[in-house]
Amino acid sequence: MVVENANTKTFDLKLKNQNLFAFLAGQFMMIGLPGFGECAISISSNPNEAKKHFRLTIRAVGELTRKLNTLNVGDTVCVRGPFGNGFPEVNKNLILIGGGCGFVPLRSVYEENKKRQDIKIQMLIGCGTQEALVFAPELEKIKKKHDLKIIFEKEALPEFNDEKGFVTDLIKKSALLKNALVFVCGPEAMYPFVAKELVGKGVKPEDIFFSLEKRMHCGVGVCQHCAIGTRYVCKDGPVFDYKFLQEAKYI
């Protein structure tokens, strides 16, 4: 267990039959406790290490997640999954854009691709304050190897950025990698603005992928709580390309 910030912890979980487990970067698990229900949490670990464990980064925002964040090593939880479709295969350079706690599923993508020599990786992260960051020690190491920029909404820290602002401000002033796929995760309110900036810089809509967050109950497209047109976030997502979201008038 790792304490990421005041209300967020990262847990390594292991199934009884972990050697049979596999997942794609961007997929999620349903995790719960008897009497508290269950919720969807993105997997934040390396898919190549799925046979050993999987990692969930949980922010305490409700009764269940607050209870989950009190668990200790050796405690047992109920899990189902993995569910949904993950990010597509990375066959170009890679740009990862995270807002708020949105870097959680993007960490899985980064861990899977960080050692590749055939692509370049660029990361742009926006967060409220330095204290709200997740994976802070890891980001310090990543910054030494890849093009990583972080901006804070409420404070300007010279070691990260000389100005305060939003992740869209980073997109505006950054020289984005050419011939790249762009994976985005964060508060959905930022997605239209991120998409506008990316397209304005010449990124094709079919090369932009967003991870959506919806309230999910079943995880298999039965309850229909997460429907977007004829598709379901839990079953067909949570990752969708910008072109589809445009056509569905979602963004």
Buried (B, 14 or more C-beta within 10 A) or exposed (E): EBEBBEBBBBBBBEEEEEEEBEBBBBBBBBBBBEEBEBBBBBBBBBBEEBEEBBBBBBBBEEEBBBBBBEBEEEEEBEBBBBBBBBBBEBEBBBBBBBBBBBBBBBBBBBBBBEEEEEBBBBBBBBBBEBEBBBBBEBBEEBBEEBBBBBBBBEBEBEEBBEEBBBBBBBBEEBEBBEEBBBBBBBEBEBBEBBBEBBBEEEBEBEBBBBBBBBEBBBBBBEBEBBBBEEBBBBBBBBBBBBBBBBEEEBB
